[in-house]
């Protein structure tokens, strides 16, 4: 994948990692196969993609990496321990790589979006969760994909040249996010 992009567009100086796999499963039912699948997408894929892109950035004398993690990482959500655990690992990787790669002019940051309107299927459970979050959101609305893209664009730009190792929380002021337990019926 990285080779194809490099062949078509040239050297890579910006990387936005937005891979995610969030299966819903109670902690005691999570299997080793579940953990492997989540880890492969949410951590390993981001790690390896970053590892393949960094040589271009080193050659160019700098670059910007932006990792998306998500607000639920900080407050938890039932039946997501295996997926959100990997996203928290991405925050750790963000801070570590900012330290290691900063001396080479490579900035590494993360964006933690809150409730974003991405056109999800409108299930009853989703509607309950959404309403609960909106009730505790000072801005009183969902964010947009475009707003998150603008933050990523800013972090990738020279306007953010002195920002690295940070997590930008784009959540409409939602803290704490209510922990809504899914209805068992």
C-alpha positions as CSV (number, residue, x, y, z in Angstrom):
1,X,0.0,0.0,0.0
2,X,2.7,2.5,1.0
3,X,4.7,1.6,-2.0
4,X,1.8,2.2,-4.3
5,X,1.1,5.6,-2.8
6,X,4.8,6.6,-3.0
7,X,4.9,5.5,-6.7
8,X,1.8,7.5,-7.5
9,X,2.4,10.7,-5.4
10,X,6.0,10.7,-4.4
11,X,7.6,10.9,-0.9
12,X,5.1,10.8,2.0
13,X,5.3,13.7,4.5
14,X,1.9,13.4,6.2
15,X,0.2,10.3,7.6
16,X,-3.2,10.2,9.2
17,X,-3.9,6.8,10.9
18,X,-7.7,6.3,11.2
19,X,-8.0,2.5,11.2
20,X,-10.5,1.0,13.6
21,X,-12.3,-2.2,14.4
22,X,-14.7,-2.0,17.4
23,X,-16.5,-5.3,17.9
24,X,-19.0,-5.4,20.8
25,X,-18.4,-8.4,23.1
26,X,-18.6,-8.9,26.9
27,X,-15.1,-9.1,28.5
28,X,-15.6,-12.7,29.6
29,X,-16.6,-13.8,26.0
30,X,-13.6,-12.2,24.3
31,X,-11.4,-14.9,22.7
32,X,-7.8,-14.9,21.7
33,X,-8.9,-14.7,18.1
34,X,-11.0,-11.5,18.9
35,X,-7.9,-10.0,20.5
36,X,-5.7,-10.9,17.6
37,X,-8.1,-9.3,15.0
38,X,-8.6,-6.1,17.0
39,X,-4.9,-5.8,17.7
40,X,-4.0,-6.5,14.0
41,X,-6.3,-3.6,12.8
42,X,-6.1,-1.1,15.6
43,X,-2.5,-1.3,16.7
44,X,-0.4,-3.5,14.5
45,X,-1.7,-1.9,11.2
46,X,-1.1,1.6,12.5
47,X,2.4,0.6,13.9
48,X,3.5,-1.0,10.6
49,X,2.0,1.8,8.4
50,X,3.9,4.4,10.4
51,X,7.1,2.3,10.3
52,X,6.8,2.2,6.5
53,X,6.2,5.9,6.1
54,X,8.8,7.3,8.6
55,X,11.8,6.6,6.2
56,X,10.2,9.1,3.7
57,X,9.8,11.7,6.4
58,X,13.4,11.2,7.6
59,X,14.6,11.6,4.0
60,X,12.6,14.8,3.6
61,X,13.8,16.2,7.0
62,X,10.4,16.0,8.7
63,X,6.7,15.3,8.6
64,X,3.5,14.9,10.5
65,X,1.7,11.8,11.8
66,X,-1.8,12.1,13.2
67,X,-3.4,9.2,15.0
68,X,-7.2,9.0,15.7
69,X,-8.1,7.3,18.9
70,X,-11.6,8.3,20.2
71,X,-13.1,9.7,23.4
72,X,-14.4,6.5,24.8
73,X,-10.8,5.4,25.3
74,X,-10.7,7.6,28.4
75,X,-14.0,6.7,30.0
76,X,-14.8,3.2,28.9
77,X,-17.8,1.6,27.4
78,X,-19.2,-1.8,28.2
79,X,-18.2,-4.7,25.9
80,X,-15.4,-2.8,24.2
81,X,-12.4,-3.5,26.4
82,X,-10.4,-5.3,23.7
83,X,-10.9,-2.6,21.1
84,X,-10.5,0.5,23.2
85,X,-7.5,-1.0,24.9
86,X,-5.7,-1.0,21.6
87,X,-6.7,2.7,20.9
88,X,-5.2,3.6,24.3
89,X,-2.0,1.9,23.2
90,X,-2.0,4.2,20.1
91,X,-2.0,7.2,22.5
92,X,1.1,5.7,24.2
93,X,2.7,5.1,20.8
94,X,1.9,8.7,19.8
95,X,3.7,10.1,22.9
96,X,6.7,7.8,22.5
97,X,7.1,8.4,18.8
98,X,6.9,12.2,19.4
99,X,9.8,11.9,21.7
100,X,11.8,9.5,19.5
101,X,11.2,11.2,16.1
102,X,10.9,14.8,17.2
103,X,14.7,15.3,16.9
104,X,14.3,14.5,13.2
105,X,11.5,17.0,12.6
106,X,8.7,14.5,12.7
107,X,5.7,15.6,14.7
108,X,3.3,12.9,16.1
109,X,-0.1,13.8,17.6
110,X,-3.5,12.3,18.2
111,X,-7.1,13.4,17.8
112,X,-9.7,12.1,20.1
113,X,-13.1,12.7,18.5
114,X,-16.2,12.7,20.6
115,X,-19.7,12.0,19.1
116,X,-19.3,12.5,15.4
117,X,-22.0,12.2,12.8
118,X,-20.7,9.5,10.5
119,X,-24.0,8.2,9.3
120,X,-24.3,5.3,11.6
121,X,-27.2,2.9,11.5
122,X,-29.9,4.3,13.8
123,X,-30.5,1.4,16.1
124,X,-32.4,1.8,19.4
125,X,-29.2,1.3,21.4
126,X,-27.3,3.9,19.3
127,X,-30.1,6.4,19.8
128,X,-30.0,5.9,23.6
129,X,-26.3,6.4,23.7
130,X,-26.4,9.4,21.4
131,X,-29.1,11.1,23.4
132,X,-27.2,10.4,26.7
133,X,-24.0,11.9,25.3
134,X,-25.7,14.9,23.8
135,X,-27.4,15.7,27.1
136,X,-23.9,16.2,28.7
137,X,-22.4,18.0,25.7
138,X,-22.1,21.7,26.3
139,X,-22.2,22.5,22.6
140,X,-25.4,20.3,22.4
141,X,-24.7,18.7,19.0
142,X,-22.7,16.0,17.3
143,X,-19.5,17.0,15.6
144,X,-18.9,16.6,11.8
145,X,-16.4,14.6,9.9
146,X,-15.3,17.9,8.3
147,X,-14.5,19.3,11.7
148,X,-12.3,16.3,12.6
149,X,-10.7,16.6,9.1
150,X,-9.9,20.3,9.8
151,X,-8.1,19.4,13.0
152,X,-6.1,16.7,11.2
153,X,-5.3,19.2,8.5
154,X,-4.1,21.7,11.0
155,X,-1.9,19.2,12.8
156,X,-0.4,18.2,9.5
157,X,0.4,21.7,8.5
158,X,3.3,24.0,9.4
159,X,0.8,26.1,11.5
160,X,1.2,23.3,14.1
161,X,5.0,23.2,13.8
162,X,5.5,23.4,17.6
163,X,2.9,20.8,18.5
164,X,3.9,17.2,19.1
165,X,3.1,14.4,21.5
166,X,-0.4,15.9,22.1
167,X,-3.9,14.6,22.1
168,X,-6.5,17.1,20.8
169,X,-9.9,16.4,22.3
170,X,-12.6,17.3,19.8
171,X,-15.8,16.4,21.7
172,X,-18.0,19.5,22.1
173,X,-16.9,19.8,25.8
174,X,-18.2,16.3,26.7
175,X,-16.5,15.3,30.0
176,X,-17.3,13.0,31.4
177,X,-18.9,11.0,28.7
178,X,-21.8,9.1,30.2
179,X,-21.2,5.4,30.4
180,X,-24.4,3.9,28.9
181,X,-24.9,0.2,29.5
182,X,-26.6,-1.5,26.5
183,X,-30.1,-2.7,27.1
184,X,-30.0,-6.5,27.5
185,X,-33.4,-7.0,26.0
